[in-house]
Amino acid sequence: MKNSHLNQLIRSLSAQERREARRFLDSPFFNQRTDVVSLYTFLLERPQLPKKKAWRLLFPREDYDDQKMRLIMSYLSRLLEQYLAVKEQAADEHGMHLQLARAYRRRGMDAAFDRTARQLQKKLTAQPMRDAHFYQLQYHLEWEQHQLASASDPTDVQGLEALTQTVNAAYLLRQLRNICLLVAHQTVYQAAKPIELEDAVVRLAEQTKAGDLPAIAIYLDCYYMHRHPEEEEHFRCFRDGLLQADELFPEEETRGLYLMLINYCVRKLNDGADNYFREVLELYETGLERGFLLENGTLSRFTYYNVVAAGLRVGDLDRVSDFIHQYKGALEKKYRESSFSFSLARLEYARRNFGAVLELLQKANYRDPLLNLAAKTLLLKTFYELDEYDLLQSHLDAMRNYLRRKRIIGYHRSNYLKIIRYTEKILRLNLSNAAEVAALRQEIEGESALTERDWLLNCL
């Protein structure tokens, strides 16, 4: 049972959820089989328990029956899945109120329906979130109210008019979110496939009253930013709208919108707009302060690297140092030491403390090939700065062999091979020959993708 779906399901439960699941299984409303409860107890104590041994614990006087054993496991899996579904449903307080209102209406309990509907409307209005889920709940509530009203007065259409506006808002928010994600994907992967209903959805958002809603206005600015990246006012409108109204969306959705802002800045940086380094640094810092860039309290190591890189480019080294130490504990444990030592090494390189760079780079085991290559590149630059040219040549040879052995994505492989080649050319270059220097400078400047271009040019 080690790799069974049932075992994986149980292992995914927290300590509190395991206790809750036991109470769920003990409830006769959901389960009346004692063998299912016993199997759950055995698997909590012995997760690696084989099926035949579990059978002997459940039925010590019966011969092993594989079909019956599989059936008990299946019952337990379905009940645990039901527990998870009920837990998710119970966490949606507004959804539970809506279900209760619907139940009252269907039972003809009009007074109870009115009371519950008013309570739900009050709670919906009071909370700040105005995402697609909010308008979907609002739509279903208005639909229930319309159902009750039309039963007594079939000519009443006011409820239907309100329904149209609400369902439009829910539809537009879902469609605009999906369109923005698709356009962002096209931007990265240069895909040209048309997006279904793109123009119609955008026109509807612009032309209807729903376009005045802040959440839809934010998504429209996000869409314009992606479709017209050269018009920077769309980026500013999107950024300002999101920063001023981040409570409109749930955390996961806000995180996605923040990352779209950051990715736009990164694309601008790749185009040579260095003024976006400070912009992206401030976005990262705001996102971290408000918790949007932390997922369950964990910070992505890639975000960690990017914040350090932006801070170094801005030149605020004390700020970078504070960040590296402050967020070390938020990194995933298996990447923590390597990410910390590499980032600290980059900071010490910027401080020209090359001895510390060498010490830090020797401390960690960089299992991730791309991080390993980034560390090797930093070591390459350090050897050059220390005039350790023999060590540098040996390092370049080892780095080239590493690229041959490892399956590195084409772009990255090409980039690092160029860095090696141009470093070797600089080592062999007669720096007093102005024509040779100018020719090599022109060659480096002409490369379409070269991450260490500025450093190589500085070496000249």
Number of C-alpha atoms within 10 A of each C-alpha: 16 14 9 9 13 21 19 13 13 18 14 11 15 10 10 8 15 18 11 15 23 15 12 19 21 16 11 9 8 12 15 12 14 12 16 21 19 14 18 24 14 15 19 15 9 12 17 13 16 12 16 15 12 19 21 13 13 17 12 11 9 9 10 16 10 12 9 11 17 12 12 17 22 15 17 21 19 13 18 22 15 15 20 16 12 12 14 10 13 12 11 10 11 19 17 14 18 21 14 16 26 21 14 18 19 14 11 12 12 14 11 16 23 16 11 19 22 14 14 22 17 11 13 17 12 9 11 13 18 22 20 24 16 20 21 17 20 22 21 18 23 19 17 20 18 20 18 18 15 15 10 9 11 11 9 12 13 9 16 15 9 14 19 11 16 22 18 20 27 22 16 22 25 16 18 21 19 14 20 23 18 16 21 20 13 16 16 10 9 10 11 9 9 10 12 9 11 15 10 10 17 19 12 14 24 15 11 12 12 21 20 12 12 16 24 24 20 23 26 23 21 28 23 20 24 24 15 13 16 11 12 11 14 20 23 15 18 23 20 13 18 24 15 9 16 21 16 20 20 14 17 13 15 20 19 15 24 23 17 21 23 20 15 20 23 20 15 17 15 13 9 10 12 15 12 20 21 16 16 22 22 16 20 22 14 15 18 15 11 11 16 22 24 19 13 8 13 15 19 16 18 12 15 20 18 17 23 24 18 21 23 21 15 18 13 12 17 12 13 21 17 10 16 21 12 10 15 19 15 17 21 15 11 8 17 16 18 23 23 21 23 24 25 21 24 24 23 19 20 15 13 13 14 20 13 17 23 17 12 19 22 14 12 18 14 21 10 11 14 14 17 19 19 15 21 19 19 19 22 22 19 20 19 18 14 11 11 12 14 11 12 21 18 10 18 21 11 13 20 15 11 15 17 12 9 10 10 15 9 8 10 16 17 14 16 21 17 19 21 18 13 20 20 14 12 16 15 9 14 12 14 8 9 9 11 13 17 13 11 18 18 12 11 20 15 11 12 8 15 19 15 16 18 11 11 19 16 8 15 12
